[in-house]
């Protein structure tokens, strides 16, 4: 009997380790919140805190997390129920992960955008080495944020040539085939968003080819960005693009809910009065059509002075000094009437 004691102890240790491991897994799963209703109205949140600001006594951003907390409370107080955050390939995304946690703590759902085009030349697919790095990036980000983020937007605007085109339609479908199972494995409740629309003729060709090649098998939500160029929002074109996206979805059997994951208007193009007027149109239309929508963006205060996005500056609901622009009350009144 004595000679079997070491074996018995070893077996008991194995059983103990197995029980402990299962307990940890159960606790992790119990701590993972259930997926709730998607955010109806979100706002894109951009921020920039120089690394040197952490050490500088003259900086206005000695505590980035405190500034983000202030902003998330402000976003929630307006009536938004979601925020959109960008996670960029080959960048340090720790502060963005922290922003997602702070947003969740303040009752906001996060739409995470997995951005890759800033780390590679435009209009081509990843090399084999880049793809391996992309897989690691996606796996780590989704794993680290699985308790805060359930909605993942892959790439942003893959069909637009002059901005962020991802290779050919087939190469984009291949990217989805690789990315989808990584996200679903790390967070089985996650929903995947892809922006495929008819921004221009080339984008329309890319969109239809990608969908014909089976892209729709690898996402859950079909997104579009109904911009019109300069200015970014034209009332007639905005409404036309909603009708076009509905027709696109119908062509493919209405398999996916439609979301507007980005729309906004910089004041540098139209002024504050017109920005407020256009915001009213966008929010009221999205509400009437029951299309979840994300406004670009919340505040210019967290960006370097004069930051230009696309063809304009001053996209924020708050200006560079943290002052509410005229669209603030317009948007707030619509949100709080939900």
Secondary structure, 3 states (H helix, E strand, C coil): CHHHHHHHHHHHHHHHHHHHHHHHHHHHHHHCCCCCCCCCEEEECCCCCCHHHHCCCCCCCCCHHHHHHHHHHHHHHHCCCEEEEEEECCCCCHHHHHHHHHHHHCCCEEEEEEECHHHCCCCCCCCHHHHHHHHHHHHHHHHHCCCCEEEEEECCCCCCCCCCCCCCHHHHHHHHHHHHHHHHHHCCCCEEEEECCCCCHHHHHHHHHHHHCCHHHHCCEEEECCCCCCCCCCHHHHHHHHHHHHHHHHHCCCCCEEEEEEECCCHHHHHHHHHHHHHHHHHHHHHHHCCEEEEECCECCCCCCCCEECCEECCCCECCCCCECCHHHHHHHHHCCC
